[in-house]
Amino acid sequence: MIEIRHLKKAYAEVTPLKDVNADIRDGDVIAVIGPSGTGKSTLLRCINLLEQPSGGSIRIDGEEILDPSCDIHRIRQKVGMVFQSFNLFQHLTAIENIMMPQMDLLGVSRQEAYDRGIALLRKVGLVKQALRYPDEMSGGQKQRVAIARTLAMDPEVILFDEPTSALDPAMIGEVEAVIRTLAGEGKTMLIVTHELRFARSVSNRVFYMDEGGIYEDGPTEKIFTAPERERTRQFIRNLKVLELEIDDPNSDFPSLLTQYCSKNLLSARMASHLQIAFEELVQQILLPQSGKTGIRFTAEYSEQEESTRIIVKYKGSPVDLASAAYELPLTLLKGISSGMRHEAGIEENVISLTI
């Protein structure tokens, strides 16, 4: 249904979308997840032409919508959008908010627009609120009216831009229930959300966005249980990550480690073990070896598991950890970890342990 190729969106100081490629099929319910600032909402706005892409191609049902001759209003009837801020007209009642776009854009009669509006309010559980104004409704109710308004246009695809982020926790469930119903009916949807529990329960596919594009795309359960790429795994498990490139041995790495531990509230014991892991692996074992270049130290702290995984990668020939010269560092590392692995590779060697 939707083919996206080499999509780019650049602003004056930032380029959130550098190279996005995707095929969105009929009936897909895609959760779009990832850290803030990775272009999730921008992607939706480009698909709906609320933002003009800087380059690339978007085809809907085979039609190139970035062609200057494309009828934008017709495309927006095919691709509906639900915003996190509701975007309801404050001077219109719930039913009037649903009726007006039908009459103005679809040219249907007032009675037909009213009948469809009432049916949709009943679908989202708000038929008794038909004559209320937005300021007389809760956030959850306003978002459900916004969903009904979008459905009234009978779009082929619905884009949800963080539909629950502006809601109190008690109201999130009622909006999620409506979206789950639509998913069960086979409606094609893209849902930008930070609610990973909801993303996992409602979608059949996940886009994890990072590094200017769709970093990983896959079936929901696979993404949540066995993602193939490191950043996806770190995000799904809510890991607090520290990455250090050891280019200058004289840099103040102890200070950077201290800042990381303080920011992420690591216990004194965990912070001490992390410092020991860095000192022994990097400063005592790897840096003294001539030719050990491209050293990268990564710490992944899991608050849930109260553990930190250390991964140290380096280039060059693998270090012989069986050497007597490393007896003391290895004794210290074994005392703070549950086990250590050393894997030699063609281009890169890896030492990993969990503390």
Protein Blocks (a to p, Z undefined) as FASTA:
>chain_A
ZZcehiacddfkbcfblbdcddddehiacddeddehilmmmmmmmmnopaccfbdcddee
hiafkbmkbcfklmmmmmccddfklopafkbcfklmmmmmmmmmnopafklmmmmmmmmm
mmnopmmmmmpcfklpcfklmmmmmmmmmmmnopabdcdehkllmpcfklmmmmmmmmmm
mmmnopacddddfblklmmmmpcbdcddeehiafbgcdfklmmmmcfbfklmmmmnopac
dddddfblkbcfklmmmmmmmmnopafklmmmmmmmmmmmmmmmmmmpghiahiacdddd
dfklopacdddddedjdddfkbmklmmmmmmmmmmmgbdcddddfkbccddddZZ
